[in-house]
């Protein structure tokens, strides 16, 4: 698939199955990107974002905080030149939860087409 960014056209590997840099059709697809654990004992899923959110509970009702993990990453890498595209998967709902907490400024939503907050 060819898209456009301003006046420039671009090829998206995920839909065209072609590298936009060298035009090769030899690609690697990693459905869930992972990183090694610090102790070398396995791997950890690479998340789009993670953070603690308030649950509204008191200590008697349950923990006051809950850790939210937003999505995973899928990568498409050209086997010839190494060019890589990253795609976030299953992240919108958790990102909206993280963005709803103003004391967690690392996540925010921007919509250049409309005003308001997204609903997922």
N, C-alpha and C positions, 0 to 999 in steps of 0.2 A: 504494500500500500504506500502511496505517495501522499504526504501531507504538505502543508505549507506553514512556514513561520515568517510572517511578514511577506516579503517578496521572494524568500528562498524556499525552494522545494526540498523535502527530505524524505528519505526512505526509512520505514520502520521495519526492523528485522523481524519482529514478532508476527507481523502480518504478511510481509513480502517474502520472508525466508531468504533474504539477500542482505549482505552487509552494505550499509550506506557509504562506507569508507573505501573498500576495495572491490565491491560488487561480487565477492565470492558467495556461493550458496552452501558452503561447508560451515555449519554452525553447531555449537554446543548449547544445549538448553539445561539449566539447573533449575528445577522446579522450586526448591527451597534452599536458599543460600544459608550456609552454616559457617561458623568460625570455631577454631580449636579452643578448648578450655585451657585456662592458664596452667593447670597442672599436667596437661598433655593427656588426660584421661577421657577422651571423647570429644564431642562437639556440642555447640550451643547454637540454636536457631538465631539467625541475625534478624532482629525486629526492626520495623519502621520506626517505632518509638515505644518507650515503656515509661511508666510513672505511677506514683501512688495517687489515688483519689479518695476523697472523703466518702465514707459509706453512710454517715448519719447515725451510726450505731454508737451506743455508749459501751463501756467495757463489759457490762452485764449482758448486752444483746449480741455482742460480737465485736470483732476488731474495728476500730475507728477508721482504718485505712485499708484499701484494697489495691494490690498491684495490678495494673492494666497493661497488657501487651498488645500493641496495635500491629496487626498484620505480619507478613513475612515478605521476603524479596524473591522474585524470580529473575534469573539473568539469562540473557542471550549473548553468547560470545562467538565472534568469528574465529574459526579454526585457522585461518590464514594470517590475519593481521592482529588479532587480539582485541579488536574494538568490542566493547561490551555495553549493552543496554540493560538497565535495571528497571523492574516493574514492581510496584507495591501490590500485594494481594491481600484481600480481606482486611482492609485497614480502616475504612471509613467510620464504622460505628465506634470502634475504640478510640480513634483520633478525636471524634466529636466529644466523647466522654472526657478525654484528657484536656481538650480545649475549653471545656465548660468550667474548669477550675482556674480562676484568675491567678492563684498563687503558683501555678505551673506554667510560666510564660514560654516554655519551649515549644508549645504547639498552638498554632492559630490557623484559622480558616480564612481564605481570601477567595472571593468570587468576583471576577472581573466582568461578569455578565449580568448579575442581579444583586439585589440587596437582601439581607436577611441571613438567617442561620440555616444550614442544611438540615434536612430530616432524613434519617436512614432507618 
